[in-house]
Amino acid sequence: MARKDTRKKPGGKTVYRGSQAILGERQHLEEVLRSVQKAKIPAARRKAELAQLSKLIKVRTEELNRINPGWDKKFAMARNPKTSANELLRLARALPPDDYLLARLLTEHAEAPPELLEHLAAHPYAAVRENVARHPRTPPEVLRKMAEDSSEPLWFLVACNPSTPPELRERLRGRMHTAEPAFP
């Protein structure tokens, strides 16, 4: 199991650094590396800065691979619109619980099979559950369960999902008209 990378925030609060944050850091470092390559600075300084940036990028890649071995390949597969439903399901079944970004991508994929969506419907990351609630391939029984869960307001997304059974969709849309406005 991957070791969680947590950092203390100034207020003493622990913050989890997951695949989303680590990928963002790596992408930023790669952009800085490209700008240093183009910069008009002394050759020795450029060489030193490029070496340091390359080390930092390597560390971020290693962090991603600790969360999920072969992370970049899996990330590319999850983003590829041509990846088959079976491959997506295989990725989802082998998904470590800490890889929130890959889970999010899998539930956004147009070819995500119903089994994948059902598998990730109770994921700990809210954005993943929201994607499942709005995905048109989510099975009706999963949508019904999500709409009736009073612990979080996914009913609105379920009401807008074209795969929601008509009677449930109408009941939930009726709730939209009777709900109090969020802002006075």
Phi, psi and omega in degrees: 000143182291142176282132180285134177261108180240149179231153176273132174278162180309325180280008181086002181279135178277135180241131178277129175258100181263191184300327179297312181293317182294317178297317178300318177298315181297317179298320178296315178299321178295323178293318177297318178302315179297322180289325177293323178300326182270345186292148177268083179230161180304143185304318181296318179295315179302313182299315181295316181293319178296320178297316180295316179297319178299321177296316180295321178296319179298319179297317179296322178296318177296322177298316178298319180288337173288325177291317184207104182307136181073030188305312184300319179294318180293321178299315179297319179296317181294332180274343185281120180294345181269357179295133184288159178301321180296319178294319178298317179295320177299317178298318181294320181292332180264006186289123174293146183298337181276355182268075183294323182293315179295321177299318179297316179297319181297321181279351175267343187295133181299330182264011180304123181283156179307322181297321178296313181296320177295319180299323184261005182297336180249022181302146181293342182268124185302321182297328178291314179297322178296319177299319179296318182296332182259350185287131182293347179264002179293131181299143181307321181293328176289318178298318179300315180296319180294322181291329183270354179286111183279354182283343177208148186275064177275352184302326181296316178294321178297321180297332182266357182279126181295344180270356179291133178306139186308317182294322177290317180302315181295319179297317181289322178293328174297324178296328180298322183282336180262349180291144178289144178297145181292330182236133180291000000 
